[in-house]
Amino acid sequence: MQKSISESAVRRQAKRRGWMLIKFRGRNPDVHRYGIFKLSDVQTDGLVLMNDELNSYGCDLEKCAEYIS
C-alpha cells in the first residue's frame, strides 16, 4: 500500500531546497494538465522538474515528491 503524500508536505520539502512547487491553475478537470505540478528554482527562476513521460506541462505530486527526496 502506497503512502499518501500531502501537497503541503511536498511544498515544505521543495522550499528547504530553495525550490517552489507550482500547481497548474486550471480548474477544469477535463483538461489534461489538471492537477499537475512543476518545480522551479527560487533563485534563478529556472525549472528544476517540468515534465515526465506522460505530461507536457508537469508531473503529478508523487513524481515531484520522489524527485525531491
N, C-alpha and C positions, 0 to 999 in steps of 0.2 A: 504494500500500500504506500503510495507516494504522499509525502508530507505536503500540506497546503502552504503556499507562500503568500504572505500579505504584501500588497503594493507598498505600504509604508515601510516595512522592513527592508525591502529592496531599495527604496529611496534612501534610507539611512545608510545602507551599505555603500551605495554609489557616492553619497555625499562624503563619506570618510575617505574615499579615494580621489576626491576632487572632481567627481563627475555628477551629472544631473540626469535623472530618469525622466524622459519626456514621453507622455502618452498622446497618441493620436486623438485629436479633439473632436472628431466627427461623432455625431450622436445617433446615426442611423445604423442599426445592427446588420443591415443588408449590405453595407459597403465592406469590401474585402479587407480594408485597413482597420476596421472597428476593433478596439480592444488591444491594439498592439503598441509597442514601445520602441524607443531607441535611446542610446546612451550618448551623452555629449560631454566633452571636457569643458569645465567651467572656465579655466584659464585661457584656453586657446579658442574656445567656441567651436572646436572641431568635433567630428563624430568619432566616437570610440567603437560603438557597435550599432550598425544601422539595419542590416538585413540578414536574413538566413535564406535557406533554400526555398522556402515557401512564400515569403512575403517580400514585395519590392520596397516597402516602406520601412518595416521594422520587424521586431521579433516579439514573441509572446513573453509574458512576465517570467516564466520558468527559464527560458533561454537567457534572458538578461541576468537573472539570479545566478545561473550556472557560470556565466562569463565572469561575473564579479568575483565569485568565490574561487 
